Amino acid sequence: MASQIVNLTVNGADKEFIARPPTTLLMALREALHLTAAKRGCAQGACGSCTVLLDGEPVVSCLVPVVTVDGAAVDTLEGRASEGELNDLQQAFVDGFATQCGFCTAGMIMSAEALLARSPDPSREEVLEAISGNVCRCTGYEPIVRAILDASARGRARTEEAATATGGEI
Amino acid sequence: MTSIDPDYFESERDSGSGFNVIGTSVRRSDARSHVTGQTEFFEDISPANLAYIAIHRSDRHHATINRVDVAEALAVPGVIRALTYRDIPENWYTVLRLIGVEPNDEPVLAEDRVLYRGEPIVAVVAESEDAARDAAAAVVVDYTDLPAVLDVEEALAPDAPIIKQSGTNHFVYEGHHARRVRLGDVEAGFAAADRVFEWDYRSAPIEHAPTETTGCIVIPQGNGRLQIRSNTQAAFFTLDNTALILDRQFTDLQVVGGTVGGGFGGKVDVIVEPIACVAAALTDRPVKYAYSREDEMQVSSTRAAERIYIKDGVMDDGRIVARQITLYVDAGAYSRHSPYGTTKAAAHMPGPYTIPNVHVDCHCVYTNRTPSSAMRGFGVTIGDFALEVADGPRRGRDRHGPVGAPAAQRVPGRRSEGTPEDRFRHCPDRGDPTGGDARRSGAARRVRVDVVVDSEGGTTMTLLRGRGYAAVNYPTGMNLGGDPSQALIHSTTTGGFVVSLSSVDLGQGLKTVVAQCAAETLGMPFESVIIDTADTDTGPHCMGTFASRGTHRVGNAVIMAAREARDVMLEVAAEELEVDAHDLETDGSGDILVTGAPEKRIHVSDVAMAAHFKQGKTISGRGMFLKQKSEPVPETGEMDPDSCQAHACTVADVEVDDETGVIEVIALHNTYEVGRALNPAMAMQQVEGGAWMGVSHALFETTEPYYPASREHGPVDFSQYLMPGPADTPAQTSVLLERPASNGPYGAKGIGEMTANAPIPAIANAVYDACGVRLTTMPFTPESVLRGLDARREAGLGE
């Protein structure tokens, strides 16, 4: 099988690289682009450690042949902080002691980001469902659930603050 | 200093609430790098010219190897070479030889015989993972099958096939087949008892299932040295064993690690590093050997399956007057850490009780199964399950109504296993004799009744509801060997303090908590302490991170080193301020000030500059923890472990569906006596994360094959190896109790492992409370509940 040139927009930046057809999005990110936040926990789509956003939707990148998503936009954990400032989810994970070994953290945060993008005020059940594909062996999940709900509250508070500052027009 | 005087830390222990950093929930020092993706795990490095290893493994339980043919494997494009046992300089080893537990009974690569399915025979090195895998599959091995033994008790039968070259199927300890505990006269105790109960308990093997699989990358350094980038839990344990296997100088190796995606005991076995080192040395290229998820599930070591027979003599008032236990640990094909786990089991079997007559035999038995080894709470977890479940229904009063009676008729919170007050009868006070260890006392148990909160809500009341209770204790650290850990500390010229360690942070927060210890002892801000770990070139020796030892052992070493450094720091400051060093104090701000004259102060950065450029002094210190070695007396098990014991109680609320047998754990109420909570939020992380693992063990986890007769098709991934998901996790309330330990860093004890233990018997007792079914085999499957309900109906208890 001939190698192909693949173009992706990764965390807002255009990337071009050569990949063989069996190469997964995960291995392309890690080996071709040296973005190693997404982890290989099983390479079977069962642990969620490699979760990234593909055109805004959470996917287990270990099951996506990269040549099939040429031209797509990919978001990974590396692109979340802005100028050294953590985003709400990242800060909530730090403040809420929602990390232990850290191996599942990238996947958890990306799954949560997809949730908050489509549901800024999620119920607890929505949070549980959103991370149901992400395995954590350390925390017992509850600190992670709390952190995601906390991040949601932080985001809403900022939105309300902005609305107040602009007289209600956002 | 080579041993710890129990009073050495008295001043820290008794400082009470006058701490600056200790006892505060400072943010984890690694959290920011975790949430930004900057934490570097071993597989995140990508050395140029990397080669890959895949293994051809035995597909037989027990067989003679007649011939190994690697011709087809070598013909696979991209294959560099194939390694067999002939390439391993010292092929036979056992990891615990480092603390004197022998013989070397395991080959790195199998020679003329395989003892379990999955045993490595040939290691293929190739240019890509795919090529390595294809080539490993192309290796041809010709076998002659030998009789296999797959059951611990069958392995001890007189006509059992002997699988070990030592000529026995059990580990021999001091000439005995078993680790023993003997206290009082157990037969006299049974004779005096009002009632005698006998139960047996079983558990399945359990996989550690870390999210990051076991692995390493070995990089030749060009000077004859090999750098091992590994996710081992124990850097020097790995270095020492690997050097012995390679028959090379210890100085030829460097282990760099300290970032581990979950360990739980599974990354102490030194399994991948030796083969990767041999491959790297022979090819002179960087080599990666990482388990696939299937490898991790199928061939990595397990928590040992155990079988426990308990006979208790009980008085009508609830006192246990005699306890006899026979326990079999299924070590699988090789020793690994199982002999130590068996010793630990024996020491633990009396439980956290005062029982005057105890007789325990724990057998470490070899079978043709995947080797078991260390896992969180090993030697104790399954024992706690058996002990605490036995301690419940033993009281003999079956107060259950008919199966299917409306649960609303039940009294929520009823404890069929006896009230906590009943159990207090067994709580030893200081000095009471207990089997094996005279230092236990039941602080958490005594307080539990005051702090547990009754949970009345959260149930539809359409299911059978029950509440169960369990109490456990757990020793801190290894009780064989000296269990050493060392620390070095020095100040930078900018006023920071670098703590050099080789200790591994598994995610429990070791780096954060020992930085708190250093900052507190120095009197400096937490932010001024930099932890440099885990590199064997720069960090002093540490046994490793296992056995609930990290915070206690490393924390003690860090405090000692920080004290030395503080003495020099004050000496330099005294010279600068022209006062006596005894008149100086610190307030945690970074300043050193004169007692009674707080305006007269100097910042630590100025002190560091003065030491370096003016006074020619090094602000540094060395610290080490080494406990007195104590071996159990073979005949009685008596020993002085010189360790503290942490205590815990868990109350579980469950609902049982009597039509499906499904158990749902609604809530767990945990109380932990932790000595001192150096960082309460992180201690709580351990408690609640461990409790989740306990629920997972209790209800789901097993690596048993789906088809026991053919022993085919065990779980290979997370979709088959069941664990509770986010929505399956019970609500938890947790309380930390503090009773500073005499030899703990600021009084702390180790709690990392025990957190998974108490929920298991608590859940079993709650199921009994709900529906009268005694669960004696882990995991507690719906089928086992239904079988129990059927048995009750047949006995006329449920119609």
Interface residues (C-beta under 8 A of the other chain):
Chain A: P22 R30 E31 H34 L35 T36 A37 A38 K39 R40 G41 C42 A43 Q44 A46 C47 S49 T76 L77 E78 R80 A81 L86 L89 Q90 Q91 F93 V94 D95 F97 T99 Q100 C101 G102 F103 C104 T105 A106 I109 E125 V127 L128 E129 I131 S132 N134 V135 C136 R137 C138 T139 G140 Y141 E142 P143 I144 V145
Chain B: S25 R27 R28 D30 A31 R32 S33 H34 V35 T36 G37 Q38 T39 E40 F41 E43 D44 S46 D130 A209 P210 T211 E212 T213 T259 V260 G261 G262 G263 F264 S292 R293 L506 G507 Q508 G509 A681 M682 M684 Q685 E688 G689 G690 A691 W692 M693 D717 F718 S719 M723 G725 P726 A727 T729 Q732
